C-alpha cells in the first residue's frame, strides 16, 4: 500500500493530489493501511519528505473509522529521527485537533532540538489545549 504512494513525486504543487491518493488508500484498506504506513515511517523505510506529506494527509482526512490509528501513527511519528517527519506529524496533529495528543506533544517539545520546530510544536500544543478547554462543560 505504501509503495503505491512512495512512487508519486510530491511537493507543494502536487500535495493536494497526493493527499487524495493517501485518502483513497486509507478508505479502501482502512486501519491496515494506516498501520502499514505507520510501520514504514517508524522503521524509516519511507523517504522522510514523502512521509511528511503522508502524515499531513493522515491528519487532514475526515474518517471516523480510522481516527484512532491515524492519531496513534501521528503521535509516534513525533519521535522520528527526521525533522521532516516530526514536522509532518505536527501538522497532521494540528489538522486532527484532538486533545488526546497533548501528552505526546509535550514530550516532543521537551525532546525537540530544532528551535523552529519546537516553536511549531508549541503552537499546536496551545491549539489543542484551547480545544480541550472549549470541550469542558460550562
N, C-alpha and C positions, 0 to 999 in steps of 0.2 A: 504494500500500500504506500509506504513512504517513498519507495523507489519511483513510483509514478509521479510523485511530486518533485523529487530531487532532480529529475531531468529537465525541469522547466526553469528557464532563466527568470530570475525575479529581481526587480529593482523598484524604485519609486513609481515608474511609469506603468509597470505591469503588476503592481501589488494587488489591485482590485481583482484582476483576472485570476491571479494566483490564489487569493483568499477564496474566491468562488470554487476553485478546484479543491482546496482543503475542505471547505464546507461540504462539497459533493461527496468526497471520500468519507467524511465523518457521518453524513446522513445515510450513506449506503452501508457502512460497516460498523457504525455506532461505537460502543465502548472499545471494541477490539482494535479499531483504527486509532483511537486516542491512546490506548495502551502501547501499541506498536510505535507510534510517533514519540511518545514519552521515553520508551526504551531506547530508540535510536538517538534521541537527543542526550539522554543520560549517559549512554556509552560512548558518546562523542563520535558516533558513526556518521552523523549528519554534518554537513557543511554548516559552520556557525551562522553565516549570513542567511542561508536558506532556513535554518532552524529559527532564526529571529522572526522571519515573516510567517512561518508556520505558527509560532506561538502567538503572534499578534492576531492571526486569523482565528485560532482556537478561542481566544478571549472575546473576539468580536462577534462570534456567531450566537444566535439565539436558538438553542436546542436543549430543552429541559432534561431530556433523557440522558444526555452526556455531560450535564453540568458538573457533577461531582468528579468524574475522571479528568475532565478538562481542567478544573480547578487544581486537582492534585498534580497534574503534569506541570502546570504553570508554577505552582509553589516549589516543586522540586527543581525546576529549571533555574530558579533564583540562585542555586548553589553551583551552577556551571562554572567551569574554569574560564569560559569565554565571555567577555563583556557583551558581545552582540547577543548572545543567548540570554544573558541576565536582563539586558535591555528589552528584548522581545517579551520575556516573561513579565516584566514590569508593566509594559504597555498592555499586554493581554489581561493582566490582573486589573488594571485601571478600567479597561473595557467591561470586564465582568462586574466590577463594582460590588464584590461580595466581601463583607467584613470578616468572613472566616479566614481570609488570607492575612489578616493583621499580624498574627504571631510570626508567620513566615517572613513577612516584610520587615518586621522589627529585627529579626535575626539577620536578614540580608543587609540591612542598613549597618548593623554592628560590624559585619564582616567585609563590607564593600570598601575597596581601597582606591577606587576612582572617584574623585570629588564630584564630578558632574553626574555620574550615575547614582551616587549616594543622594545627591540633591533631588534627582528624579524619583528615586525610591521614596524619599521623604514626602514628596508631593503626592504620590499615590497613597501613602500611608494616611496622610491628612484627609484625602478624599474618602477613603474607606472608613476612617473614624467619623467623619461627618455623616456618612451613610448610616453607620451604626447608631449614631445619636439620633438621627431622624427616624429610625425604626423603633426607638424606645417609646413605650406607652406614655401618654401625657398625664 
